[in-house]
Amino acid sequence: MNTHDALLAIYTFYDDFTADFPVACRSGCNTCCTTNVMATSLEMDYMVKWARPFTDPGISDRILSCLKGSVYRPSSTINQSASRCLAGREPVYEHSMHGLGACPLLNRDGLCSVYPYRPFACRAMSSESSCQEAGSALMQSFLVTVNLAIYQIIEHVDKEGEYGNMLDFLIARMKTSGNEETSRYILRNQELPGFIIPPDELPRFKSFMRRFIRVPVGDLKLGDYLPQSPRIIS
């Protein structure tokens, strides 16, 4: 199975799905573009292959500078957290704090230099009102539910891979001093344990998944990349 093709199919389907949702985000709005972007190794391999961020002079120095400050590093993956919730266990305590720095992949004009190949965490971040004015993002509840499900699915597609802060992944792929330290912050991915869906959103979510699994990926469909009849708990 070609996981890069599956990832691109997920991105394309998500872009089409969210096209009718109201959004205030515009080119140059980068409030959510911080040093706290999480991603899987699949997403980072895809981005590095096609966006080639390392051709940007000084990018390694900017990334290393960010990593010397406070950046968020998760204690568990999305599916690990979901697995604990489905088992009725408390989530893993998060020791890390979110940093305040801007993403080093922004160019001088405040635009994303890898925009077409950005990870899902960036694609999923939207708001119905200006974050700069309101102080935070405003998103419909069902879109939050869908976003979490897509996070889980991408991790499952990359189940043999890893999860962590985007900047740790990037610096680990550079031949530069300081990249050895980042490996201890990278987590192993986990297979999809199931979805936890609010009861009032369950019919709509099932309809969403019926569309999702039929999306073609070459001779396959996205459903072929998922467990048969994934568990859904409401």
C-alpha positions in Angstrom: 0.0 0.0 0.0 1.3 3.4 -0.9 0.9 5.5 2.2 1.9 8.7 0.5 -0.9 8.4 -1.9 -3.3 7.6 0.9 -2.2 10.7 2.8 -2.7 12.9 -0.3 -6.2 11.3 -0.7 -7.0 12.2 2.9 -5.8 15.8 2.4 -7.8 16.2 -0.8 -10.9 14.7 0.7 -10.6 16.9 3.8 -10.1 20.1 1.7 -13.3 19.2 -0.2 -15.3 18.4 2.9 -14.4 21.6 4.7 -15.0 23.8 1.6 -18.5 24.7 2.8 -17.6 25.5 6.4 -17.4 29.2 7.3 -13.9 30.3 7.8 -12.3 33.7 8.6 -8.7 32.5 7.9 -7.0 34.4 5.0 -3.6 34.5 3.4 -1.2 36.1 5.9 -3.2 35.2 9.0 -0.7 33.1 10.9 -1.7 33.3 14.6 -1.9 29.5 14.7 1.5 29.0 13.0 3.6 28.3 16.1 6.4 25.9 17.2 3.8 23.5 18.6 2.7 21.6 15.4 2.4 17.8 15.9 2.8 15.4 13.0 3.5 11.8 12.0 6.6 10.6 10.3 4.5 9.9 7.2 3.4 13.5 7.0 7.0 14.8 7.5 8.5 12.4 4.9 5.8 13.6 2.4 6.6 17.3 3.2 10.3 16.9 3.1 10.1 15.0 -0.2 8.0 17.5 -2.1 8.3 20.9 -0.3 12.1 20.5 0.3 12.2 23.0 3.2 15.9 22.5 3.6 16.7 24.4 0.5 15.8 27.6 2.5 19.1 29.1 3.7 19.3 29.3 7.4 16.3 27.0 8.1 18.3 24.7 10.3 19.5 27.6 12.5 16.0 28.9 12.8 14.6 25.5 13.8 17.4 24.9 16.3 16.8 28.3 17.8 13.1 27.4 18.3 14.0 24.1 19.9 16.2 25.8 22.4 13.1 27.6 23.7 9.8 26.1 25.0 8.0 23.9 22.5 5.3 21.4 23.1 6.3 17.7 23.0 3.4 15.2 23.6 3.5 12.4 26.2 1.3 10.2 24.1 0.0 9.9 20.5 -3.6 10.6 19.5 -4.4 6.9 19.3 -2.6 6.1 22.5 -4.8 8.6 24.3 -7.9 7.3 22.5 -7.0 3.8 23.6 -6.8 4.8 27.2 -10.1 6.6 27.0 -11.9 3.6 25.4 -10.5 1.4 28.2 -11.8 3.8 30.9 -8.3 4.9 31.9 -7.0 8.3 32.8 -5.1 10.1 30.0 -1.3 10.3 30.2 -0.2 13.4 32.1 1.2 16.0 29.8 4.4 17.5 31.2 5.2 19.7 28.3 4.0 23.3 27.9 3.1 25.1 24.6 5.8 27.5 23.4 5.0 31.0 22.1 7.3 31.2 19.1 6.3 31.5 15.5 6.8 28.6 13.1 10.3 28.9 11.5 8.8 27.7 8.2 7.0 31.1 7.8 8.7 33.3 5.2 9.5 37.0 5.5 6.0 37.9 4.5 4.5 35.7 7.2 3.3 33.1 4.7 3.8 29.3 5.0 6.8 28.3 2.8 5.5 24.7 2.6 1.8 25.4 2.4 0.7 22.8 -0.2 2.5 20.1 1.8 1.8 21.2 5.4 0.8 18.5 7.9 -2.8 17.8 8.9 -2.4 19.7 12.2 -2.0 22.9 10.1 -4.9 22.0 7.7 -7.2 21.3 10.6 -6.7 24.7 12.2 -9.4 27.1 11.2 -11.7 29.6 12.8 -15.1 31.2 12.0 -13.9 34.4 13.4 -10.5 36.2 13.4 -8.2 34.7 16.0 -6.4 38.0 16.3 -9.5 39.8 17.3 -11.2 37.1 19.4 -8.0 35.8 21.0 -8.8 32.1 20.1 -10.2 30.0 17.3 -13.9 29.3 17.0 -14.8 26.0 15.3 -18.0 24.0 14.9 -18.2 21.0 17.2 -18.7 18.5 14.4 -15.6 19.8 12.6 -13.6 19.3 15.8 -14.9 15.7 15.9 -13.9 15.1 12.3 -10.5 16.6 12.9 -9.8 14.2 15.8 -10.9 11.2 13.7 -8.6 12.3 10.8 -5.7 12.6 13.2 -6.4 9.1 14.4 -6.7 7.7 10.8 -3.4 9.3 9.7 -1.6 7.8 12.7 -3.1 4.4 11.8 -2.0 4.7 8.2 1.5 5.4 9.5 1.2 2.8 12.3 4.7 1.6 11.8 6.0 5.2 12.1 6.3 7.9 14.7 4.7 11.0 16.1 6.0 14.2 17.6 6.7 17.8 17.2 7.2 18.8 13.6 10.5 20.7 14.4 12.0 17.6 16.1 11.3 15.6 12.9 12.8 18.2 10.7 16.0 18.7 12.6 16.4 14.9 12.9 16.4 14.8 9.1 19.2 17.4 8.8 22.9 16.6 8.9 23.6 19.1 11.6 24.8 19.2 15.2 22.0 19.0 17.7 19.8 16.5 15.9 20.7 13.7 18.2 18.8 15.2 21.1 15.4 15.3 19.4 15.0 11.5 18.9 14.1 11.0 22.6 11.0 13.2 22.1 9.6 11.1 19.2 6.8 8.6 20.0 5.8 5.3 18.3 2.5 5.4 16.5 -0.3 3.1 17.4 -3.1 1.4 15.4 -6.6 2.9 15.5 -8.4 1.6 18.6 -11.7 3.2 17.7 -13.5 6.5 17.6 -15.2 8.3 20.5 -18.1 10.4 19.1 -20.6 12.6 20.9 -24.0 10.9 20.7 -25.7 13.8 18.9 -23.1 13.7 16.2 -23.0 9.9 15.6 -25.4 9.8 12.6 -23.6 12.6 10.9 -20.2 11.0 11.6 -21.3 7.6 10.2 -22.4 9.4 7.1 -19.0 11.1 6.9 -17.2 7.8 7.3 -19.2 6.2 4.5 -18.0 8.8 2.2 -14.5 8.7 3.5 -13.9 5.0 3.0 -15.0 5.1 -0.6 -12.3 7.7 -1.6 -10.1 6.0 -4.3 -6.4 5.6 -3.8 -5.1 4.1 -7.0 -6.7 0.6 -7.3 -7.7 0.7 -3.6 -9.9 2.9 -1.4 -9.2 4.7 1.8 -11.3 2.1 3.6 -8.7 -0.5 2.7 -6.2 1.3 4.9 -8.4 1.1 8.0 -9.4 -1.8 10.2 -12.6 -3.5 9.2 -15.6 -2.0 11.0 -13.6 0.3 13.3 -15.1 0.6 16.8 -17.3 3.7 17.3 -18.3 4.7 20.9 -20.7 7.5 21.7 
